[in-house]
């Protein structure tokens, strides 16, 4: 299915957010996720189904100040 990841069109096969994160190279990474502008907590990612056209934002924490 085609989804938008951080503003870029991507093709993913996995049906859940966890599957997509693994496919995109974020498996095990400490990131925050938002699907269609709604925050998705880590425990809910495996149960969060993706649909064609979804918008996913992946944010990594930053250090410094």
C-alpha positions as CSV (number, residue, x, y, z in Angstrom):
1,X,0.0,0.0,0.0
2,X,1.1,3.6,-0.5
3,X,1.4,5.8,2.5
4,X,3.1,9.2,3.1
5,X,6.0,9.0,5.6
6,X,7.4,12.3,6.8
7,X,6.1,13.9,3.6
8,X,7.5,11.3,1.2
9,X,5.4,8.7,-0.6
10,X,6.5,5.2,0.3
11,X,5.3,1.7,-0.5
12,X,4.8,-0.7,2.5
13,X,3.5,-4.2,2.6
14,X,2.9,-4.6,6.4
15,X,-0.7,-4.3,7.6
16,X,0.2,-2.6,10.9
17,X,2.2,0.3,12.1
18,X,4.8,-2.0,13.8
19,X,5.2,-3.9,10.5
20,X,5.7,-0.6,8.6
21,X,8.3,0.7,11.1
22,X,10.2,-2.6,10.7
23,X,10.1,-2.3,6.9
24,X,11.2,1.3,7.0
25,X,14.2,0.5,9.2
26,X,12.8,1.9,12.5
27,X,12.3,-1.5,14.2
28,X,13.5,-1.2,17.7
29,X,14.3,2.5,17.4
30,X,13.1,4.9,20.0
31,X,10.8,7.1,18.0
32,X,7.4,8.9,18.4
33,X,4.8,8.1,15.8
34,X,1.7,10.0,14.6
35,X,-0.8,8.5,12.1
36,X,-3.0,10.9,10.3
37,X,-2.1,13.6,12.8
38,X,-2.9,11.5,15.9
39,X,-0.2,10.3,18.3
40,X,0.2,6.5,18.5
41,X,1.8,5.2,21.7
42,X,4.2,2.3,21.5
43,X,1.9,-0.4,23.0
44,X,-0.8,0.4,20.3
45,X,1.4,0.2,17.2
46,X,1.0,-3.6,16.7
47,X,-2.8,-3.1,16.7
48,X,-2.9,0.0,14.6
49,X,-3.9,-1.0,11.0
50,X,-2.6,1.0,8.1
51,X,-4.7,2.0,5.0
52,X,-3.7,3.2,1.6
53,X,-3.2,6.9,1.7
54,X,-2.4,7.2,5.4
55,X,0.0,9.9,6.6
56,X,2.7,8.7,9.0
57,X,5.1,11.0,10.9
58,X,8.1,9.4,12.6
59,X,10.0,11.7,15.0
60,X,13.3,10.8,16.7
61,X,14.2,12.5,20.0
62,X,17.0,15.2,19.9
63,X,19.6,16.1,22.4
64,X,21.0,19.5,23.1
65,X,19.6,22.9,23.8
